[in-house]
Structure formats: structure tokens, C-alpha cells
Amino acid sequence: MHPRYARIADELRAAILGGELPVGAPLPSETVLAARHKVARGTIRQAVAVLTAEGLVGSRQGARRIVLGRERSQNFAVLHSFAEWARAAGHEVTGQVIGQRRRTAGAAEAARLGLAAGDPVLQVLRLRRLDGVAVLLERTVYAGWLAPSVERLPADCDSVTRALYESQGLVFAYGEHLIDAVAAGTEDARLLGVRRGGPLLRQRRVTTTREGRPAEWSDDRYRAGSVTFAIRNAAGALAVHPRD
């Protein structure tokens, strides 16, 4: 059964896609929605976060959240797990661990995860499918303190983010994304079913907990044409810095 916030998000999404809440219209306030659904305001915030991650709603400075559009896309402005986004967009999503092992952190990984070189980490290779088609290959390195919790998850866990929240109360609250294009290597091509050297969209990300503790560093490679990403910004609100 979907959690309560997901069912509320479903109802709001239907109102947006059906035109009941047109583009530019404000969403009802958290207080109104909480009273309507007889839930805490925190539950409403979770529901609205789902819609924000899909690019359906957003906010302007000092204003209530408004409907931005009717096209659903994965929004880099909001930290949202791939599985949760995919389910919210109406896709069947599955995951499978191809391999995992404990090892020591290299210098670059240690810097990103706030560790010392040589500290223990867990390396996981995971394949994601949308509607039965392989679309995403994740190479994730988890900080050692998180390794036991990740190792306890089933190999076919479809949402690590949700599973860690439900089992440990762990909330991933901040992510930094580096986006570029790369050529598919031999392993990429075999697992994603593309030709070697073909184009892949790569997203490298560091994710931290609500307390600011680095939890994972991941190199995610998407099959070309499999997903759409949305980036929204406003003058004075977002700085973009070129990176090597």
C-alpha cells in the first residue's frame, strides 16, 4: 500500500493533469490540505515534494506553490530518488544488484564522502529498469557507517532511499549533481543493451543526510533517450559554475 503522502500526491496530480488546477494556479495551503486529508502538515509537505520533483509545481519567492505545467519530468532542483520519481510518473520500476563488495576508499572518494583515504566503504553496482527496459546503471560508493544497512537490503530492492528511511529513519536531504555525456564502456554496453561507445548521460552525485553527513557518491549512467530532466532557475537564485 502506498504511504499516505503518496496517495495525497496522486490526488493533487490528478487535479493538475485533469485541469482542475490549471497552470499558474496556486495550490491550496498546507493548512487547508492537512485539514482536508486529516494528516499532519509534514505529510502534506512530502506530497508536495513529490509533485515538485516531477516538475508539476514550484514556488516563487515569498509566494505559495503554484502549478508550473502538466509535463512530468525529473527535476534536479529537488532531491528525489529515481524509483520514487519513476513510480510517481506512472512507470513500473525495478532494481537489481549486479555486484557489491567492501573495500577501502580512494583519495577522491574519501574527499567526497568526508572520509580518510583507506577508510572502509561499500561499492555497489545496480541496474535499474523502467517498464522492463534497462535504462540506468548506478555505481554507488556508500560510506562505511551506512554499509551494514545497505547490505541488509534485498538485491531486488527498487528504492534504496525509501528502504533506508523505513528501516533506519534515514533521510537523504541534500545532493550535488555533476552532469555530462560519456561513451558507453564494455560493461555499460552489456548491461544497458547499447553499443559500446554509444552516448550515455552521466550524473555524478554526492548525497548527504539531513544533518549534512555525506552518505553516498554515485556515478549514474542513463541510456540515451530514456528520461527527461528539468532544471528551473531564477535570477539571483541559482549560480552555475563550469567544472572540469
N, C-alpha and C positions, 0 to 999 in steps of 0.2 A: 504494500500500500504506500502511495506517495505521502511524504510528510505534509503537514497542514499548510506550510508556506507554499509548497509546490502546487497544491490544489487551488490556493488563492491566486497564485501566478497564472494558472491555467484559465481561471475565470476572467482575470483582467486582460490576458492576452486575447481571449475570445472577443471581449468587448472592443479591443483595439482593431483586431483583424476584421471584425464584423462591422466596423464603422460607428458603433455606439459611442466610442471615444475617438473622435476624429483627430487628425494630425493638428498639433497646436493646442489641443485642449488640455487643461490641467488634470492630473489625476486627483481623485478625492484625497483629502488629507489623511495622514496616518491615524489620527484620532477617529475620523469617520470610518475608515476601513476596519480599524480594530474593533469598533463598536458593532459594525455590520456583521463581522465574522466571529465576534466573541473570542478574540485572541489578544495576546499582548502586542504592543506596538513593535517589539523586536521581531515578531513573526511577520508582521507587515513589511518591515524593512528587508527581511530576507526575500520575500516575494517580489518586492520592487527591485531588489538587486538582480534577480533572475532576468527581469524584463530589461533592465539597464544593460546587462551583459549581452542580451540579444540585439541591442540597438533600437529597441522599440520605444524606450522612454529615456529622458535625460533631464538635466536641470540647468537653469541659468542662474547666475549669481544672485543670491537673495530671493529666489523665486521657488515656488512649488514645482515638483517634477511635472513635465509635460510630455505629451505623445510626440515623438520625433518622426515616426514613419511606420510603415506596415511591412517592410522588408526585414527579415530576421538575418542577422549576421553576427559573427563572433567579434566582440568589442574589446580591443586591447586596453581601453580606459578603465575596465573593471576586471578584477581578478576573479576568474570563474573557471572551474575545471572543464576540460574538454568534454567529459562524459555528461556533466550536468547541462552544458550548453547544447550538446547534441540531442539529449532527451527532450529538452525544452523546445527544440526546433522540430520535433516530431520524428527524429531518426531512431533506429534501433542501433545501439552502440554496444560493442563488446570489446574486451581486452584479454590479452594472453601474454603471460611472462614467457619469453623465449629463453632467458637465462639470467641468473643473478649470482653474485659472489661477493664476499667481503674481501677487501684489500686495503692498502694504505693510500692516503690522499697524496696526489702530486702537488707541486707548488701552486699551480694555477687554481686547482680545485680548492685547496686549502684556503687560498686568499678569498675566494668567492664565498666559501662556507664559514669563514671566521675560525678556521682550524689551524693547527700547526702542520707543516709538511710531515707526513708519516703517521698522522692520526688515522684511526680506523674509519672507513666509510663502507657503504653498501652500494654496489653498482648493479643496476637492473636494466635489462633490455626488454621492452614491452611493445607489442604490436597492437594497434587499435584498428577496429573495423567499423564502418558506418554502413548499415543495411547490408552487411555481409561482404563488403568490399574493403580490402586493406587500404587505409588512407594515411596512417600516421605511425611512424616508428620513433619511440621515445628511448633515449639513452640517458638515464637518470642516475645521478650520484646523490645518495642520501647521507647526511651527517650521521656519524656513528651513534649518537644518542637516540636517533629515530630508527635505526636499523632493525632492532628486535620487533618493533610494531609493524614495520613493513613486511618483514619475513613471515609474520603470522597470517598475513592476508592470503586468501586463496589465489592460485595462479591465474584464474579467470576473473578476478575482481575487476568490475567495469569502471569503478570510480574510487581511486585511492583516496582522493580528497574527502569524499563522503564517508568512506570506511574509517579513516583515521579520526574524523570528527565523531562518528557514532561510537567508536571503541575507546578513544582516548580523550575526547573533548578537544582535540587539536584543531585550531583554526588557522588556515593559511590566509594572511591578511595583506601581504604586500608582494608584488612581483615586479622585477625589472626584465624587460624583453629586448633582445637584440635580434633583428630580423634581416636576413639576406637570402640569396639564392645560391645553391650549391649543385654540383653534379652528383648523381647517384653513384655510390660506390658499389662494389660487388655484393656486399651484404644488404645494402639498401635495395638494390635491384631485385635480389632474390626474394626478399620478404614482402616488398611492396608490389611486386609483379610489374616492374617497369624495366626499360632497357638501361643497361649500365651506361653512365654518362648523361642520362636524361635529366631534365631540370627538376629540382625539388625546392620547395620553400622551407627554409630552416628558421626555426625560432629557438634561440638560446635564452634560457631564463633562470633567474635566481629567485627563489620564493622563501619568504620568512614568515614566522609566526606573528601573532598579534603583538607579542612582546618584542618583536624585532630580532628574534633569533633565527639565523639562516638555517633552513631545513633541507633544501634540495637545490641542485644545479642540474639542468637538463638541456640536452641537445635534441630537439624535436624536429623531425623531417616529414613534411607533408607531401603527399602525391600531388602533382600539378593538377589544378582544376577541381580538387576535392572539397575545398572550403573557401569561404569568403570572409575576410577580416575587415572590420570597420575601425577607423581611428577618427575621433572627433576632437576638435580643439577650438580654442577661442583666444583672441588676442589677450596677451597678458596672463594667460592661464597655463600655458604649456611651452616649455622650452625644448627645442630639438637640437641635439648636438651630434654632428657627424662622428662616427667611430670607425676605427680600422677593423 
